[in-house]
Amino acid sequence: MREPQEATANIDAVRLSARLNAPDRYYAALFAPAAVRDDLIALAAFDGEIARIGQIITDAALGEIRVAWWRDALLGSERPADLTGNPVLDQFADVVRRHQLSHAALDAYFEAHMAALFADPPADDAAMDESFRAIDGTPLAFALQILHGPLDAGANNLIAAASRASGLTRVARTLPNSLAAGRTPLPEARVPTPPDTDWRPQIAWLACEARASLASVRSGHKGKARAFTTALLPLALIEPYFRALQKPGYDPSRDIVDIAPLARLWRIARAHWTGTL
């Protein structure tokens, strides 16, 4: 059993990881009920650690090895006593066990992340949407399950729309990282010719599609329990991201867009208080 001081240090490490690598999900988790707040922070930290691999690694094979390590360490054992020494992994593994989060969904999540490390573009829009459901939808679905319990068909439909809105936004935000690594995040038919030209029309398309999916989320979200709002709070930042991405003089293929911490927190807090994404 871990000493109290060690346990506290591990919790602090998980919170720091979430705040640095998944700030949207971290701030959203702060508005969750106290009973599950640390579980959602662990989920945010885990998702941030996996997403970070694709942002810092330019060698696809090396990135694949890192993602595979997380997959094997997380899914390779059922025993609660197994600790890896990695605070994020150990705490999230405990969340997976206690909330009975789907191993199949996690496996698809890891596979999609590994596929995204390579240069090949998605075959078409449907393939791109499928990757969104795995990469972006899995953390959203897990957050809702942690907050609300098992998901029904209506909840899954809402998560599908939310994952598309979130995924399109992620592609736009991380475009400089993808291009620098030689990866093409959009289907070939949607890539500018030549690919090193102006990407602003693609950002406009991503913004239009993301807003349409967000409108579907808002429609399906009406009348849902507070847990749905909490799980979907990261979507409150989609509009600010695209406003920043479409500012005059901004080069979406080169410039990294971000939102100031206070503005990020305020936007999520307002969505929480009003129940409006």
C-alpha positions in Angstrom: 0.0 0.0 0.0 1.3 3.5 -0.9 2.2 5.9 1.9 -0.1 9.0 2.2 2.7 11.3 1.2 3.3 9.2 -2.0 -0.4 9.1 -2.8 -0.7 12.8 -2.5 2.4 13.3 -4.7 0.8 11.0 -7.3 -2.5 12.9 -7.3 -0.6 16.2 -7.7 1.3 14.7 -10.7 -1.9 13.6 -12.3 -3.5 17.0 -11.8 -0.4 18.7 -13.3 -0.4 16.4 -16.3 -4.1 17.1 -16.9 -3.7 20.9 -16.6 -0.7 21.0 -18.9 -1.8 18.5 -21.6 -5.6 18.6 -21.6 -6.6 21.9 -20.1 -10.1 21.9 -21.6 -10.9 18.6 -20.0 -9.2 19.5 -16.8 -11.2 22.7 -16.3 -14.4 20.9 -17.2 -13.6 18.3 -14.6 -13.4 21.0 -11.9 -17.1 21.5 -12.2 -18.0 17.8 -11.7 -19.4 16.5 -8.4 -16.6 16.0 -5.8 -17.2 12.2 -5.8 -16.0 11.8 -9.4 -13.9 14.9 -9.9 -10.6 13.1 -9.5 -11.7 10.3 -11.8 -12.4 12.9 -14.5 -9.1 14.6 -13.9 -7.4 11.2 -14.3 -9.3 10.7 -17.6 -8.1 14.1 -18.8 -4.5 13.4 -17.8 -4.6 10.1 -19.6 -6.1 11.5 -22.8 -3.6 14.4 -22.7 -0.6 12.1 -22.4 -1.7 10.1 -25.4 -2.6 13.2 -27.5 0.8 14.7 -26.6 2.6 11.8 -28.3 1.4 12.8 -31.7 2.3 16.5 -31.1 5.9 15.9 -30.0 6.9 12.9 -32.0 7.8 13.2 -35.7 8.9 9.6 -36.1 5.7 7.6 -36.5 7.3 4.3 -35.5 8.6 5.7 -32.3 5.2 7.3 -31.5 3.6 3.9 -32.2 5.9 2.3 -29.7 4.9 4.8 -27.0 1.2 4.4 -27.6 1.5 0.6 -27.6 3.3 0.8 -24.3 0.3 2.6 -22.8 -2.1 0.2 -24.4 -0.2 -2.9 -23.1 0.3 -1.5 -19.6 -3.4 -0.5 -19.3 -5.1 -3.4 -20.9 -2.6 -6.2 -20.2 -3.6 -6.8 -16.6 -6.8 -7.1 -14.6 -5.3 -7.0 -11.2 -6.0 -3.8 -9.1 -2.6 -4.3 -7.3 -0.6 -3.9 -10.5 1.2 -0.5 -10.4 3.5 0.7 -13.1 5.0 3.6 -11.3 3.4 6.0 -13.8 0.9 8.1 -11.7 -1.3 8.9 -14.7 -1.5 5.4 -15.9 -2.0 3.9 -12.4 -4.8 6.3 -11.4 -6.6 6.0 -14.8 -6.3 2.1 -14.6 -8.1 2.3 -11.3 -10.8 4.5 -12.9 -11.2 2.0 -15.7 -11.7 -0.9 -13.2 -14.1 0.9 -10.9 -16.3 2.3 -13.6 -16.0 -0.7 -15.9 -15.0 1.3 -18.9 -14.9 -0.6 -22.1 -11.6 -2.3 -23.0 -12.8 -2.6 -26.6 -13.4 1.2 -26.8 -9.9 1.7 -25.3 -8.3 -0.6 -27.8 -10.0 1.2 -30.7 -8.9 4.5 -29.2 -5.3 3.4 -29.1 -5.5 1.9 -32.6 -6.8 5.2 -34.0 -4.1 7.2 -32.3 -1.4 4.9 -33.7 -2.9 5.2 -37.2 -3.0 9.0 -36.9 0.8 9.0 -36.4 1.4 8.0 -40.0 1.4 10.2 -43.1 -1.5 8.5 -44.9 -4.6 10.7 -45.0 -8.1 9.3 -44.1 -9.6 7.6 -47.0 -12.7 9.8 -47.0 -15.0 11.8 -44.8 -16.5 8.6 -43.3 -13.1 7.3 -42.3 -12.2 10.6 -40.8 -15.5 10.6 -38.8 -14.7 7.1 -37.6 -11.4 8.2 -36.2 -13.1 11.1 -34.5 -15.5 8.7 -32.8 -12.5 6.7 -31.5 -10.1 9.5 -30.6 -12.4 12.3 -29.5 -15.6 10.3 -28.7 -14.0 7.8 -26.3 -13.0 10.3 -23.6 -16.4 12.1 -23.9 -18.3 8.8 -23.6 -16.1 7.8 -20.6 -16.7 11.1 -18.9 -20.5 10.7 -19.4 -20.3 7.1 -18.1 -18.3 8.2 -15.0 -20.9 10.9 -14.3 -24.1 9.2 -15.4 -23.6 5.5 -15.7 -24.2 3.2 -18.8 -25.1 5.0 -22.0 -28.3 4.4 -24.0 -28.8 4.8 -27.7 -29.7 8.5 -27.3 -26.6 9.2 -25.3 -24.5 7.4 -27.9 -26.0 9.5 -30.7 -25.2 12.7 -28.8 -21.6 11.5 -28.2 -21.3 10.8 -31.9 -22.2 14.4 -32.8 -20.0 15.7 -30.0 -17.0 13.6 -31.1 -17.3 15.0 -34.7 -17.4 18.6 -33.4 -14.5 18.0 -31.1 -12.5 16.1 -33.8 -12.9 18.7 -36.4 -11.7 21.3 -34.0 -8.7 19.2 -32.9 -7.7 18.8 -36.6 -7.8 22.5 -37.1 -5.9 23.3 -33.9 -3.1 20.7 -34.4 -2.7 21.3 -38.2 0.8 22.9 -37.7 2.0 19.8 -35.8 0.6 17.5 -38.4 2.1 19.3 -41.3 5.5 19.6 -39.6 5.5 15.8 -39.1 4.5 15.2 -42.7 1.0 14.0 -41.9 -2.2 14.9 -43.7 -5.1 15.0 -41.3 -7.8 15.5 -44.0 -8.9 13.2 -46.8 -6.9 13.8 -49.9 -9.9 15.3 -51.7 -10.0 18.1 -49.1 -6.2 19.0 -49.1 -5.1 22.1 -51.0 -3.1 21.6 -54.1 -0.2 21.8 -53.7 -0.4 21.0 -49.9 2.0 23.8 -48.9 -0.4 26.5 -50.1 -3.1 28.4 -48.2 -5.0 26.2 -45.7 -7.5 28.9 -44.7 -10.3 27.5 -46.9 -9.9 24.2 -45.2 -10.1 25.9 -41.8 -13.3 27.6 -43.0 -14.7 24.2 -43.9 -13.7 22.6 -40.6 -15.3 25.5 -38.8 -18.6 25.2 -40.7 -18.8 21.5 -40.2 -17.8 21.7 -36.5 -20.5 24.3 -35.9 -23.1 22.2 -37.6 -22.2 19.2 -35.4 -22.2 21.5 -32.4 -25.7 22.6 -33.3 -26.8 18.9 -33.4 -25.2 18.5 -29.9 -27.1 21.5 -28.6 -30.4 20.2 -30.0 -29.9 16.7 -28.6 -28.7 18.0 -25.3 -32.0 19.8 -24.5 -33.7 18.3 -21.5 -30.8 16.1 -20.5 -29.5 15.7 -17.0 -26.8 18.0 -15.6 -24.3 15.1 -16.1 -24.5 15.5 -19.8 -23.6 19.2 -19.6 -20.6 18.4 -17.4 -19.3 15.7 -19.7 -19.6 17.9 -22.8 -18.2 21.1 -21.2 -15.0 21.0 -23.4 -17.2 21.7 -26.4 -17.9 25.2 -25.0 -14.4 26.2 -26.4 -15.1 25.2 -30.0 -16.4 28.7 -31.0 -13.5 30.6 -29.4 -11.0 28.3 -31.1 -12.4 28.9 -34.5 -12.7 32.6 -33.9 -9.0 32.6 -33.1 -8.1 30.3 -36.1 -9.9 32.7 -38.5 -8.4 36.0 -37.4 -6.9 38.1 -40.2 -3.2 37.4 -40.6 -3.3 34.1 -38.9 -1.6 31.2 -40.8 -3.4 28.0 -39.7 -0.6 25.9 -41.2 2.1 27.5 -39.1 0.6 29.3 -36.1 -0.5 27.5 -32.9 -3.7 28.8 -31.6 -4.5 28.8 -27.8 -6.9 30.4 -25.4 -5.7 32.3 -22.3 -6.3 30.2 -19.1 -8.7 32.7 -17.5 -10.7 33.0 -20.8 -10.8 29.2 -21.0 -12.0 28.8 -17.5 -14.6 31.5 -17.9 -16.0 30.0 -21.0 -16.4 26.6 -19.4 -17.7 28.1 -16.1 -20.4 30.0 -18.1 -21.4 26.9 -19.9 -21.7 25.0 -16.6 -23.8 27.7 -14.9 -26.1 28.3 -17.9 -26.3 24.7 -19.1 -25.6 26.0 -22.6 -22.8 24.7 -24.7 
